[in-house]
Amino acid sequence: MTYAITQTCCSDATCVAVCPVNCIHPTPEERDFAGTEMLYIDPKACIDCGACADACPVDAIFPADTLTGPRKAYVDINAAYYADAEPTEVAEDSPNFHRWGAPVFERTLPADFRPLRVAVVGTGPAGMYAAEDLLLHTGARVTLIDRLPVAGGLVRYGVAPDHPATKKVGDTFARLHDHPRVRMLLGLRVGEDLSVDELAAHHDAVVYAVGASGDRRLGVDGEDLPGSVSATAFVAWYNAHPDVAPDAVDLSAERVVVVGNGNVALDVARILVSDPDDLAGTDIADHALKALRGSRVREVVLLGRRGPEDAACTRPELLALTRLPGVDVVVDDHDPRTAAAIDAAGPHDKAALLRDATRARVDWSAPPPAGRRRIVLRFHSAPLEVVGDEDRGVRAVRVTGAAGGTSLPAGLLLRAIGYRGVPVPGLPFDEATGTVPHEEGRVVGRPGAYVVGWIKRGPSGGIGANRSCAAQTVGTLLADAVADALPAPTGSEKEFRRLARRRNRHVVDARGLASIDRAERALGSGDGRPRAKLATVPELVAAARRRRIRG
């Protein structure tokens, strides 16, 4: 018997580190580490020790003979990786490529530099991997800062609720929250409550892990009509993000058009057509679950500018989409190139996963068929115009096609064409890439300032990609410490905490975060849910101030 890695793989390579026979690839030392969609176990080399399954932070690894249903396909997917003669390589200038390894600099002892105080701005995966490296490799004191009064970032607010295993990586990060050398200041907004200069004045170094909270634009007429929503906002809506109001999404239309076919586009399509009863046992926002129970959506159309061979999603996510219970997947046969690409696809090509899907020339003048819900994949098609008005909102989306423009009647448009970083006041910003200019993580022109994650490399790579990204940035930071190139802080740690609380009296610390966690778990337990998320800042702050009553 061998083990197999499944869909929820986060690629953080914890499994690679514990494997005694080096049967998991690509490893972080291999150039194609950043180019594959997940990690794979070699069935011929695996010795069935189970060390990888025990170490996996997202429960993605199982004995192959226990996999059933859609997950059984991952046995062949793992084996197929090793059938390829040459692994896929990624150029070293790829934004998601970093060589793996411990931080490299001339001397490696903490005594080689003064004790460090480091602030990490952002508590998502990128920030927490950076904090973990600092705590493991140095004696640094770390201040964790987040603009929201709760930690988690992408894990809490970006992972789809029907992927609970992926969210388990948050448990690994949560172990650092009460580390003796960690202080938490949540709900503190850098650039609003205090400046970049004030933050730098109280720390030897500041690592910015603020992600990419903006979204890319379509650049077509009607894009800003009511009913045209970014996928960024939609994901935040169903994940109870305080920035998005509970009534921000209207699901009264029968057809929804999603522009894009990356993993985020597949996430939102899957949530829209899933049985609400299946989502009721997750941590989906209460308001989203209520809206989905009353939803009239019966069809979701995914628009892809290119063909199925170039779909932006990963093979595991596409495979899962084609196996949704009670949902039909249809490939719109409007362009002969689509069928040709599917028929010509090799067994390991992404397009081959659509070989069993229904192909049909969809009549867009007719309403979605009654009965089962369906997802329509329309390739070689891009939006030309969003049709509607300010009073009634979106009514149709005019798109390209082989026969010219086609109008798709729809009442909701979701733009899922990518995230984009937003400027941090006081830091340089590259408008073209939506990132902070840097040299191996060191912010250009700001000694002592560093970046990690999507604000560093752009919105590419999943949770695990941030581990190698953080290793590079922390390595750069420690090299600067050894070279005595970090500016010495002028304010003390205590002075900084006082400053933070003067600027924002609702700042949440580790004890407050634990109170929020208890409150959400208690709210969800009555309905058999892992938690019921508090969806507003006042609710989160109020929960943080409650203390456990001892009786």
C-alpha positions as CSV (number, residue, x, y, z in Angstrom):
1,M,0.0,0.0,0.0
2,T,1.1,3.5,-0.8
3,Y,0.0,7.0,0.3
4,A,-1.5,9.6,-2.1
5,I,-1.7,13.4,-1.9
6,T,-5.2,14.8,-2.7
7,Q,-6.8,18.0,-3.8
8,T,-6.3,20.1,-0.6
9,C,-2.5,19.9,-0.8
10,C,-1.1,23.3,0.3
11,S,2.5,22.6,-1.0
12,D,4.2,23.9,2.1
13,A,6.5,20.9,1.9
14,T,6.2,19.8,5.6
15,C,5.6,16.3,4.3
16,V,8.9,16.4,2.3
17,A,10.9,17.2,5.4
18,V,9.6,14.2,7.3
19,C,9.7,11.6,4.5
20,P,12.6,9.1,5.2
21,V,12.9,7.8,1.7
22,N,12.6,11.1,-0.4
23,C,9.5,9.8,-2.2
24,I,7.6,13.1,-2.3
25,H,8.3,15.5,-5.2
26,P,8.9,18.2,-6.3
27,T,11.0,19.1,-3.3
28,P,11.7,22.8,-2.5
29,E,15.2,22.3,-3.8
30,E,13.9,21.3,-7.2
31,R,13.3,24.0,-9.8
32,D,9.8,22.8,-10.7
33,F,8.7,23.2,-7.0
34,A,6.8,26.4,-7.9
35,G,5.5,25.1,-11.2
36,T,3.3,22.2,-10.1
37,E,-0.2,22.4,-8.8
38,M,0.5,20.1,-5.8
39,L,3.0,17.7,-4.4
40,Y,3.0,14.0,-5.4
41,I,4.0,10.7,-3.8
42,D,6.0,8.2,-5.8
43,P,4.0,4.9,-5.4
44,K,7.0,2.8,-6.2
45,A,9.3,4.5,-3.6
46,C,6.7,5.0,-0.8
47,I,7.3,2.6,2.2
48,D,4.0,3.2,3.8
49,C,5.4,4.7,7.0
50,G,2.6,7.4,7.2
51,A,5.0,10.1,8.4
52,C,3.8,12.5,5.7
53,A,0.1,12.0,6.6
54,D,0.9,12.8,10.3
55,A,2.8,15.9,9.3
56,C,0.4,17.3,6.7
57,P,-1.1,20.5,8.1
58,V,-4.2,20.3,5.9
59,D,-5.1,16.6,6.0
60,A,-4.4,16.1,2.3
61,I,-2.6,12.7,2.5
62,F,-4.3,9.3,2.8
63,P,-3.5,5.6,2.2
64,A,-4.3,5.0,-1.5
65,D,-6.6,2.1,-0.8
66,T,-8.9,4.2,1.4
67,L,-9.7,6.7,-1.2
68,T,-13.2,6.4,-2.7
69,G,-15.4,8.4,-5.0
70,P,-13.9,11.5,-6.7
71,R,-10.8,11.3,-4.5
72,K,-9.8,7.9,-5.9
73,A,-8.6,9.7,-9.0
74,Y,-5.7,11.1,-7.0
75,V,-4.0,7.7,-6.9
76,D,-3.5,7.9,-10.6
77,I,-2.7,11.6,-10.5
78,N,0.2,11.0,-8.0
79,A,1.5,8.1,-10.1
80,A,1.2,10.1,-13.4
81,Y,3.6,12.7,-12.2
82,Y,6.4,10.1,-12.1
83,A,5.5,8.7,-15.5
84,D,6.6,12.0,-17.1
85,A,10.2,11.9,-18.3
86,E,10.9,15.5,-17.6
87,P,9.5,17.6,-14.8
88,T,8.1,21.0,-15.5
89,E,10.6,23.7,-14.8
90,V,10.1,27.3,-13.8
91,A,12.5,30.1,-14.8
92,E,14.4,31.5,-11.9
93,D,12.9,35.0,-12.6
94,S,9.4,33.6,-12.1
95,P,7.6,35.7,-9.4
96,N,6.9,32.5,-7.5
97,F,10.3,30.9,-7.6
98,H,12.6,31.0,-4.5
99,R,15.3,28.6,-3.7
100,W,14.5,26.7,-0.5
101,G,16.7,26.4,2.6
102,A,17.5,27.9,5.9
103,P,18.4,31.6,5.7
104,V,21.9,31.9,4.3
105,F,24.4,34.5,5.5
106,E,28.0,34.4,6.7
107,R,27.4,33.7,10.4
108,T,24.3,32.0,11.8
109,L,24.5,32.5,15.6
110,P,22.0,34.9,17.3
111,A,25.0,36.4,19.1
112,D,26.2,37.7,15.7
113,F,23.6,40.6,15.9
114,R,21.8,42.5,18.6
115,P,18.5,41.2,20.0
116,L,15.8,42.1,17.4
117,R,12.4,43.5,17.7
118,V,10.5,42.7,14.5
119,A,6.9,43.7,13.6
120,V,5.0,41.5,11.1
121,V,2.1,43.4,9.5
122,G,-0.5,40.8,8.4
123,T,-1.4,37.5,10.0
124,G,-2.2,35.4,6.9
125,P,0.1,32.6,5.7
126,A,2.9,34.8,4.5
127,G,3.2,36.8,7.7
128,M,2.9,33.7,9.9
129,Y,5.5,31.7,8.0
130,A,7.8,34.8,8.4
131,A,7.1,34.9,12.1
132,E,7.7,31.2,12.4
133,D,11.1,31.5,10.8
134,L,12.1,34.4,13.0
135,L,11.0,32.6,16.2
136,L,12.7,29.3,15.2
137,H,16.0,30.7,13.9
138,T,16.5,33.7,16.2
139,G,15.7,35.1,19.6
140,A,13.7,37.9,18.1
141,R,10.7,39.4,19.8
142,V,7.8,39.5,17.2
143,T,4.9,41.9,17.2
144,L,2.0,40.6,15.1
145,I,-0.2,43.3,13.6
146,D,-3.4,43.1,11.6
147,R,-5.8,45.7,10.4
148,L,-8.7,43.5,11.5
149,P,-9.4,42.6,15.1
150,V,-9.0,38.9,14.3
151,A,-6.1,36.9,12.9
152,G,-6.0,34.5,9.9
153,G,-5.9,36.6,6.7
154,L,-6.3,34.4,3.6
155,V,-6.9,31.2,5.7
156,R,-9.9,32.8,7.4
157,Y,-11.3,34.9,4.7
158,G,-10.0,33.5,1.4
159,V,-10.4,29.7,1.6
160,A,-13.8,28.4,0.5
161,P,-15.9,27.1,3.4
162,D,-16.3,23.7,1.7
163,H,-12.5,23.2,2.0
164,P,-12.3,22.7,5.8
165,A,-9.1,20.7,5.5
166,T,-7.2,23.6,3.9
167,K,-8.2,25.8,6.8
168,K,-6.5,23.4,9.2
169,V,-3.2,25.1,8.4
170,G,-4.5,27.9,10.5
171,D,-4.2,25.7,13.6
172,T,-0.5,25.4,12.9
173,F,-0.2,29.2,12.8
174,A,-2.4,29.6,15.9
175,R,0.2,27.9,18.0
176,L,2.4,30.9,17.6
177,H,-0.2,33.4,18.9
178,D,0.7,32.8,22.6
179,H,4.4,32.2,22.0
180,P,6.3,33.9,24.9
181,R,8.2,36.1,22.4
182,V,5.1,37.2,20.5
183,R,2.8,40.1,21.1
184,M,-0.4,40.7,19.1
185,L,-2.0,44.0,18.2
186,L,-5.0,43.2,16.1
187,G,-7.3,45.9,14.7
188,L,-4.4,48.3,14.2
189,R,-4.3,49.9,10.8
190,V,-0.8,50.8,9.5
191,G,-1.2,53.9,7.4
192,E,-4.3,55.1,9.4
193,D,-3.9,54.5,13.1
194,L,-0.1,54.9,12.9
195,S,2.4,55.6,10.2
196,V,5.1,53.4,8.6
197,D,7.7,55.8,10.2
198,E,6.2,55.3,13.7
199,L,6.2,51.6,13.3
200,A,9.8,51.6,12.1
201,A,10.9,53.8,15.0
202,H,9.9,51.1,17.5
203,H,11.3,48.1,15.8
204,D,14.6,46.9,14.3
205,A,12.7,45.6,11.2
206,V,9.2,45.5,9.9
207,V,7.9,42.7,7.6
208,Y,4.9,43.7,5.5
209,A,2.7,40.7,4.6
210,V,-0.5,42.7,3.6
211,G,-1.5,40.5,0.7
212,A,-3.4,41.7,-2.3
213,S,-6.8,42.9,-1.2
214,G,-7.8,44.7,-4.4
215,D,-9.0,43.2,-7.7
216,R,-8.3,43.7,-11.4
217,R,-10.7,45.5,-13.7
218,L,-12.3,44.2,-16.9
219,G,-12.2,47.6,-18.6
220,V,-15.6,47.3,-20.3
221,D,-18.7,49.5,-20.3
222,G,-21.2,48.7,-17.5
223,E,-18.6,47.1,-15.2
224,D,-19.7,49.2,-12.3
225,L,-23.4,48.6,-12.6
226,P,-25.3,47.2,-9.6
227,G,-25.0,43.4,-9.8
228,S,-21.4,43.5,-11.1
229,V,-19.3,42.3,-8.2
230,S,-15.6,41.4,-7.9
231,A,-14.9,37.8,-6.9
232,T,-12.7,39.3,-4.2
233,A,-15.9,40.8,-2.6
234,F,-18.0,37.7,-3.2
235,V,-15.4,35.5,-1.5
236,A,-15.2,37.9,1.4
237,W,-19.0,38.0,1.6
238,Y,-19.4,34.2,2.0
239,N,-16.5,34.2,4.5
240,A,-18.0,36.9,6.8
241,H,-15.3,39.5,6.1
242,P,-16.2,42.7,8.0
243,D,-15.4,44.8,4.9
244,V,-18.4,43.4,3.0
245,A,-22.0,44.0,4.1
246,P,-24.3,41.0,4.6
247,D,-26.6,42.3,1.9
248,A,-23.9,43.0,-0.7
249,V,-24.9,40.1,-3.0
250,D,-28.3,39.5,-4.6
251,L,-29.0,35.9,-5.6
252,S,-32.4,36.5,-7.2
253,A,-31.2,35.9,-10.8
254,E,-31.4,32.4,-12.4
255,R,-28.1,32.8,-14.3
256,V,-24.8,34.1,-13.0
257,V,-21.8,34.9,-15.3
258,V,-18.3,34.5,-13.8
259,V,-15.5,36.0,-15.8
260,G,-12.4,33.8,-15.4
261,N,-11.7,30.2,-14.9
262,G,-9.0,30.1,-12.2
263,N,-9.4,28.5,-8.8
264,V,-11.2,31.5,-7.4
265,A,-13.7,31.4,-10.2
266,L,-14.3,27.7,-9.6
267,D,-14.7,28.4,-5.9
268,V,-17.4,30.9,-6.4
269,A,-19.2,28.8,-9.0
270,R,-19.1,25.8,-6.8
271,I,-20.5,27.7,-3.8
272,L,-23.3,29.1,-5.9
273,V,-24.6,25.7,-7.1
274,S,-23.8,23.6,-4.0
275,D,-26.6,22.2,-1.9
276,P,-27.0,24.7,1.0
277,D,-27.4,21.7,3.3
278,D,-23.9,20.5,2.4
279,L,-22.6,24.0,3.4
280,A,-24.6,24.1,6.6
281,G,-21.9,22.2,8.4
282,T,-19.1,24.6,7.5
283,D,-18.0,28.0,8.8
284,I,-19.7,29.8,5.9
285,A,-21.2,33.2,6.9
286,D,-24.7,33.0,8.4
287,H,-25.9,35.6,6.0
288,A,-24.4,33.8,3.0
289,L,-26.0,30.5,4.0
290,K,-29.4,32.2,4.4
291,A,-29.1,33.8,1.0
292,L,-28.0,30.6,-0.6
293,R,-31.0,28.8,0.9
294,G,-33.3,31.3,-0.8
295,S,-31.2,31.6,-4.0
296,R,-32.8,31.4,-7.4
297,V,-29.5,30.7,-9.2
298,R,-29.7,27.6,-11.3
299,E,-26.8,28.1,-13.8
300,V,-23.3,29.6,-13.5
301,V,-21.4,30.4,-16.7
302,L,-17.6,30.4,-16.5
303,L,-16.0,32.5,-19.2
304,G,-12.5,31.7,-20.4
305,R,-10.7,34.0,-22.8
306,R,-8.6,31.1,-24.1
307,G,-9.2,27.4,-24.7
308,P,-9.6,24.5,-22.1
309,E,-5.9,23.6,-22.5
310,D,-5.0,27.0,-21.0
311,A,-7.6,27.2,-18.2
312,A,-6.1,29.0,-15.3
313,C,-7.5,26.6,-12.7
314,T,-5.5,23.6,-11.3
315,R,-6.3,20.1,-12.3
316,P,-7.4,19.1,-8.8
317,E,-9.9,21.9,-8.6
318,L,-11.3,21.2,-12.1
319,L,-11.6,17.5,-11.3
320,A,-13.5,18.3,-8.2
321,L,-15.8,20.6,-10.1
322,T,-16.7,17.9,-12.6
323,R,-17.7,15.6,-9.7
324,L,-20.1,17.9,-7.8
325,P,-23.2,15.9,-6.7
326,G,-26.4,17.0,-8.3
327,V,-24.7,19.5,-10.6
328,D,-24.3,19.1,-14.4
329,V,-21.2,20.4,-16.1
330,V,-21.7,21.4,-19.7
331,V,-19.0,22.6,-22.2
332,D,-20.5,25.2,-24.5
333,D,-19.7,23.9,-28.0
334,H,-19.9,27.4,-29.7
335,D,-16.3,27.3,-30.9
336,P,-14.8,24.2,-32.7
337,R,-11.4,24.9,-31.1
338,T,-12.9,23.9,-27.7
339,A,-13.9,20.3,-28.8
340,A,-10.6,19.9,-30.7
341,A,-8.5,20.8,-27.7
342,I,-10.4,18.4,-25.4
343,D,-10.3,15.5,-28.0
344,A,-6.5,16.0,-28.5
345,A,-5.6,16.3,-24.9
346,G,-3.2,13.8,-23.4
347,P,-4.2,11.7,-20.4
348,H,-2.4,14.1,-18.0
349,D,-3.6,17.3,-19.6
350,K,-6.1,19.6,-17.9
351,A,-8.4,19.5,-20.9
352,A,-8.7,15.7,-20.7
353,L,-10.7,16.1,-17.5
354,L,-13.6,17.6,-19.6
355,R,-13.8,14.6,-21.9
356,D,-16.8,13.1,-20.1
357,A,-18.6,16.5,-19.8
358,T,-21.7,17.1,-21.9
359,R,-21.0,19.2,-24.9
360,A,-23.8,21.3,-26.3
361,R,-24.4,24.5,-28.2
362,V,-26.2,26.5,-25.5
363,D,-29.2,28.5,-26.5
364,W,-28.7,31.7,-24.5
365,S,-32.0,33.1,-25.5
366,A,-33.7,30.5,-23.4
367,P,-33.7,30.5,-19.5
368,P,-31.6,27.9,-17.7
369,P,-33.2,24.5,-17.7
370,A,-35.5,23.6,-14.8
371,G,-34.5,20.9,-12.4
372,R,-30.8,20.2,-11.7
373,R,-28.3,23.1,-11.4
374,R,-25.5,23.3,-13.9
375,I,-22.2,24.9,-14.6
376,V,-21.5,26.0,-18.2
377,L,-17.8,26.3,-19.3
378,R,-17.6,28.7,-22.2
379,F,-14.1,28.9,-23.6
380,H,-12.7,31.3,-26.3
381,S,-15.0,34.0,-24.9
382,A,-14.4,37.3,-23.2
383,P,-16.7,40.1,-22.0
384,L,-17.3,43.0,-24.3
385,E,-20.0,44.9,-22.4
386,V,-22.1,44.6,-19.3
387,V,-25.7,45.5,-20.2
388,G,-28.2,47.0,-17.7
389,D,-29.0,50.3,-15.9
390,E,-28.6,51.8,-12.5
391,D,-32.1,51.1,-11.4
392,R,-32.3,47.4,-12.4
393,G,-28.6,46.5,-12.4
394,V,-27.0,43.9,-14.6
395,R,-29.3,42.3,-17.2
396,A,-26.9,40.7,-19.7
397,V,-23.3,40.3,-20.6
398,R,-22.2,40.7,-24.2
399,V,-19.3,38.4,-25.0
400,T,-17.1,37.4,-27.9
401,G,-17.5,34.2,-29.7
402,A,-16.7,32.4,-33.0
403,A,-19.8,33.9,-34.6
404,G,-19.2,37.4,-33.2
405,G,-20.8,39.0,-30.2
406,T,-23.3,37.0,-28.1
407,S,-25.6,38.2,-25.4
408,L,-25.9,36.1,-22.2
409,P,-28.9,37.2,-20.1
410,A,-27.8,37.3,-16.5
411,G,-28.6,39.1,-13.3
412,L,-25.2,38.9,-11.6
413,L,-21.7,39.2,-12.9
414,L,-18.7,38.1,-10.9
415,R,-15.3,39.3,-12.0
416,A,-12.7,36.6,-11.1
417,I,-9.7,37.8,-13.1
418,G,-7.2,38.2,-10.3
419,Y,-6.3,40.0,-7.1
420,R,-4.2,43.1,-7.0
421,G,-2.1,44.6,-4.2
422,V,-2.9,48.1,-2.9
423,P,-0.4,50.7,-1.7
424,V,0.7,51.0,1.9
425,P,1.0,54.7,2.7
426,G,4.7,55.4,3.3
427,L,6.0,52.5,1.2
428,P,7.0,52.6,-2.5
429,F,4.5,51.0,-4.8
430,D,4.7,49.7,-8.4
431,E,1.4,50.5,-10.1
432,A,2.1,48.2,-13.0
433,T,2.5,45.1,-10.9
434,G,0.6,46.0,-7.8
435,T,3.6,45.2,-5.6
436,V,6.1,46.9,-3.4
437,P,9.5,47.2,-5.1
438,H,12.1,45.0,-3.4
439,E,15.4,43.2,-3.6
440,E,15.0,39.6,-2.3
441,G,12.4,40.9,0.1
442,R,14.2,44.1,1.1
443,V,12.0,47.2,0.3
444,V,13.8,49.5,-2.0
445,G,14.7,52.8,-0.3
446,R,13.4,51.8,3.2
447,P,16.2,50.2,5.3
448,G,14.6,47.9,7.9
449,A,11.4,47.3,5.8
450,Y,10.7,44.0,4.1
451,V,7.9,42.4,2.2
452,V,6.6,38.8,1.9
453,G,3.7,37.1,0.1
454,W,1.5,38.6,-2.6
455,I,2.5,42.2,-1.9
456,K,6.0,41.0,-2.7
457,R,5.6,38.8,-5.7
458,G,2.1,39.4,-6.9
459,P,-1.0,37.3,-6.4
460,S,0.5,34.0,-7.5
461,G,0.9,30.8,-5.6
462,G,-1.2,29.3,-2.8
463,I,-0.7,28.9,0.9
464,G,2.4,26.8,0.7
465,A,4.2,29.1,-1.7
466,N,4.5,31.6,1.1
467,R,6.8,29.3,3.1
468,S,9.7,29.6,0.6
469,C,8.9,33.2,0.0
470,A,9.1,33.9,3.7
471,A,12.4,32.0,4.0
472,Q,14.0,34.2,1.4
473,T,12.8,37.4,3.1
474,V,13.8,36.3,6.6
475,G,17.2,35.3,5.2
476,T,17.6,38.8,3.8
477,L,16.6,40.4,7.1
478,L,19.0,38.3,9.1
479,A,21.8,39.0,6.6
480,D,21.2,42.7,7.2
481,A,21.2,42.1,10.9
482,V,24.6,40.4,10.7
483,A,25.9,43.3,8.6
484,D,24.6,45.7,11.2
485,A,22.5,47.3,8.4
486,L,19.3,47.6,10.4
487,P,18.4,51.0,11.8
488,A,18.2,50.9,15.6
489,P,14.8,51.7,17.0
490,T,14.3,54.9,19.0
491,G,11.3,53.8,21.0
492,S,10.8,50.9,23.3
493,E,8.4,48.0,23.1
494,K,6.3,49.3,25.9
495,E,6.1,52.7,24.4
496,F,4.9,51.2,21.1
497,R,2.1,49.3,22.8
498,R,1.0,52.5,24.6
499,L,1.1,54.4,21.3
500,A,-1.0,51.7,19.6
501,R,-3.7,51.7,22.3
502,R,-3.8,55.5,22.3
503,R,-4.4,55.5,18.6
504,N,-7.0,52.7,18.7
505,R,-8.6,51.8,22.0
506,H,-10.2,48.7,20.4
507,V,-6.9,46.8,19.8
508,V,-7.2,43.1,20.4
509,D,-4.4,41.0,22.0
510,A,-3.8,37.3,22.2
511,R,-6.2,36.9,25.1
512,G,-8.9,38.8,23.2
513,L,-8.3,36.6,20.1
514,A,-8.8,33.5,22.2
515,S,-12.1,34.9,23.5
516,I,-13.2,35.5,19.9
517,D,-12.3,31.9,19.0
518,R,-14.3,30.6,22.0
519,A,-17.3,32.7,21.2
520,E,-17.4,31.6,17.5
521,R,-17.0,27.9,18.4
522,A,-19.8,28.2,21.0
523,L,-22.1,29.9,18.5
524,G,-21.5,27.2,15.9
525,S,-21.6,24.2,18.2
526,G,-25.4,24.2,18.5
527,D,-25.8,23.7,14.8
528,G,-23.0,21.2,14.4
529,R,-20.7,23.7,12.8
530,P,-17.0,24.2,13.5
531,R,-17.7,27.9,14.2
532,A,-20.1,30.7,13.4
533,K,-18.0,33.6,12.3
534,L,-18.7,37.1,13.8
535,A,-19.1,39.3,10.7
536,T,-18.6,42.8,11.9
537,V,-15.8,44.7,13.7
538,P,-18.0,45.7,16.7
539,E,-19.1,42.0,17.2
540,L,-15.4,40.9,17.1
541,V,-14.3,43.6,19.5
542,A,-17.1,42.8,21.9
543,A,-16.3,39.1,21.9
544,A,-12.6,39.9,22.5
545,R,-13.5,41.9,25.6
546,R,-15.5,39.0,27.2
547,R,-13.6,36.9,29.7
548,R,-14.3,33.4,30.6
549,I,-16.6,33.2,33.7
550,R,-15.3,30.9,36.3
551,G,-17.9,29.1,38.3
